[in-house]
Amino acid sequence: MSTYADGDMSYQSINRAGTDIPVDPPQYDDLDVRYSSNDGMEQFEIEDIPYLNDEGFFKRASFMTKKIAHDFNNNVMYPMRRMIDPIAEGYSYLRAYYEKTIQKIGNPLVVKRLFYVFFIMVIVFAVSKYDNDEAVNGLSGGGFSSGKFYDIDKLSANIVSLVDKKLMKENLEYFSSMPHTAGTKGDLTLARYIYDCMKNNGVRVLNFDELQSFINYPKYDRDKTYLSLSDGSRHAELFESHRTEMEYLSYNPNSLNTNEELESHFLYANFGTEEDIKRLVDDQGSIKDSIIFVKYGGLIPEANKVRIIQSYDVKAMVFITPKYESNSNDDTFSYENVIEKHNVGLTRNSPGDVLTPGWSSEDGYVTRLPWFKSESSPKITTVPISWEDGVAFLKKLEGKGFKYADGFYSGSSQAQDKVKAKLRITNEHRPAQHIWNVIGSILGREENEKGIIIGASRDSNCFGTLSTNTGTVILLEVIRILTYLQRRYNWSALRTIHFVSFDATEYNLGGSTEWIESRKERLKKQGYAYIDLSDAISGDLLSIKSHPFFHKIIKEGLKNIKVEEGSNDISTGENLYDIFKKQNNDKDTISNNMIEQKNYIPFINMVNIPTMEIKFTGSKYPKNSCFDNFENFENRKIDTDMHKHQILVEALVRIILTLSESPIIPYGFTDMADSLGVYMKDLSTYADKKAKEKGQTINLKYDQLSSSINKLKSVGQTFSDWCEGWERFVMKDADVEPSLLAMNRWRWNDNMLEFNSRFLTQDILMKRQGYVNLLFGVPFSAPDISNDDHEWNSFPKVRDALDAFNFDKAQEEIDKVASYINLASDDFLNI
């Protein structure tokens, strides 16, 4: 019999034992005794694992999970399958039909790629059509452009809500809290602050431009710097407010020291004009070796006065500062101890470093002229004094010589009537002092090589609240708003926008001139507009000066600016254009007389970049004096609520957007031609006036000039017609600017910049090295401040010849500028 081998017991043994099985089942107690550990082995105790005791909980959890999964499958997944399965079947059918159709069309691989490209194009179009800057988008900018045209009106719609008046006032107070003479620690501190402001606002292209220029500083030393009467009865106080820190000391930027004490009789020459000096010389016979006292102000710059007077071999000049009146709470205060510190470097010969006239000193390794070989440096010592001291000195001349209209006497060179004074000036001269320009740029997205420049002077001979700080505050606010528009609308200008904080403006326009001289050729090809922000807020009268190219866009910009109700400083409830007309006898004529000592001088006269200046003026203030401070700004209520700052920021941002975002550079050639016609008539009047002064009758010919202006007007009309056609086609009829038309537009823009450079003479024998513009620029003898007597900023070479009574030369210059206009007009149409 076979057995199963996998047990110890065989089937047979079990069967045999079956006869012995008890009838009743065993008792469990008996089993416990039977199988107890009587065999000598101990029971091994093992602790129960705790979680085995929770076996009931896990069973319940498992049951609930299965129930939830079952319900989810029945209530969610099954209905979804019932919905999706038909779709999947439909998709399978369509896919099969799609594949079958493609095979009928052609090569499936090629056809699928074409469909893919079309699909991507649709997506790109949808994204570009409905992206997040839709509110300001315009149309496409052509096949070769890198963006779209933006709607300028929509971009500038909410500017007024973006202006932060509180921040502007905080900046103004901070800038006014420290003196910042060019090249000093205060100047460097503000330069770094402006750099950081640009960087923090998202201006990515930054340059901290370090230059070198001649700078002089005053030193307090009673033994080496003084002015007194020889008898010791009066000593001039050569500092303000009884303070002897450097910023309070009396000096003229770019002035000459004395090697030793000068002692001589002194005379008074009123304002120091040629007429005043001629009258004095006619009365005295000679003014050689005298010390000449003159008043600040009048019709010519202070440096021109020095040039005139030093030709008579005098020993020194003393400038008398006018007294300053301040209104506060309906009270008027008169300050007679104010000392203004004005530049005596000859800006009208060549702006910039007086030791490098006509060439750049940016790299530091340049030829610097000796002091007495530079045409821009003064050759006699000068020093300014207060009105109080000036009157005390002039009273010593009472009854001697002749009497001027202001009541003071000229003094006398006669031995018995001479009144003598002692003078010694010892300033610190630094021929290569470091100065700093700060430049930031928002790069253009299409023609980024072209750009506009917004510049503000930063340095001041003391605190400079009105003279420099208001312009710097507005510059930073304009930057903040434009960079906000970048972030908000993903916008960048069509062409580049440059922001520049210029140093050494009070030192013969050193920072701006040196910056231009080092990149002159590049600026001629790339710069098409400059906006100057010097002394931006100093009164309630809106003052606008501009190149004729910009008259139209300025007026349109002003019309869009609503003046808020409730402001007490200017008219309210009107737009800015209406206020401008009301303040100018219901005329909207914009002057071109940019002839003051400001940073626009080198832009106009060296590279002929069209320029504008918009500011609020009307209140006289002690420029370049420590009385030009934040306290007086508040006391005189110049703009305590910063309302005029806000208006000016809004106006500038609108104009900047128009200049940088207009597809075609917005030059007004028709306005240009019309203005030149007005300037030509004024030139004729000025010539007759000069001939009358000389007692002559002249007959200057203006036929060629008139003909050239008419030609320019015709060219301007042709260009205007093209612009209207472009706008009609692209802006109204087409969704995309054709590439060929875009390239044509770029060529017109190039021609506009070339048009400007056509009027820069290459004559190396020019007497005035910084003045090469034949069409626009300031004549040497033009007034120091703008007036409406003549159109001073036009035909400068002709006016210089007339001032010299060289009428043949004047005719030659008239014909020359006519030929330049003809040539520029012809070249402008070459596309």
Secondary structure, DSSP 4 states (H G I P E B T S, - for coil): ----TTSSS-HHHHHHHGGG--SSPPPHHHHHHHTSSTTSPPPPP-PPPGGGGGHHHHHHHHHHHHHHHHHHIIIIIHHHHHHHHHHHHHHHHHHHHHHHHHHHHS-HHHHHHHHHHHHHHHHHHHHHHSSTTGGGEEEE--TT-SSEEE-HHHHTTTHHHH--HHHHHHHHHHHTTS---TTSHHHHHHHHHHHHHHHHTT--EEEEEEEEEEEEE----TTTSEEEETTSS-B---BSTT--SGGGB---TTPBPPSS-EEEEEEE-TT--HHHHHHHHHHHS--TT-EEEEES-SSS-HHHHHHHHHTTT-SEEEEEPPPEEEEETTEEEEES--------S-TTT--S-TTSTTS--TTS-S----GGG-TTS-SSEEEEE-HHHHHHHHGGGTTSS-B-TTS-B----SGGG--EEEEE--PEEEEEEEEEEEEEEE--SSEEEEEEEEEEE---SS--IIIIIHHHHHHHHHHHHHHHHHHHHT---SEEEEEEEE--TTTTSHHHHHHHHTTHHHHHHHEEEEEE-TT-BSSSEEEEEE-GGGHHHHHHHHHT-BPPTT-SSS--SSBHHHHHHHHTTT----B----SSSTHHHHHHHH---EEEEEEE-----TTSTTSSHHHHHHTTSSTT-HHHHHHHHHHHHHHHHHHH-SS----HHHHHHHHHHHHHHHHHHHHHHHHHHT-------HHHHHHHHHHHHHHHHHHHHHHHHIIIIIII-SB--HHHHHHHHHHHHHHHHHHHTTB---TT-SSTT--BSSB---TTS-SS--SSS-TTB-HHHHHHHHTT-HHHHHHHHHHHHHHHHHHHHHHT--
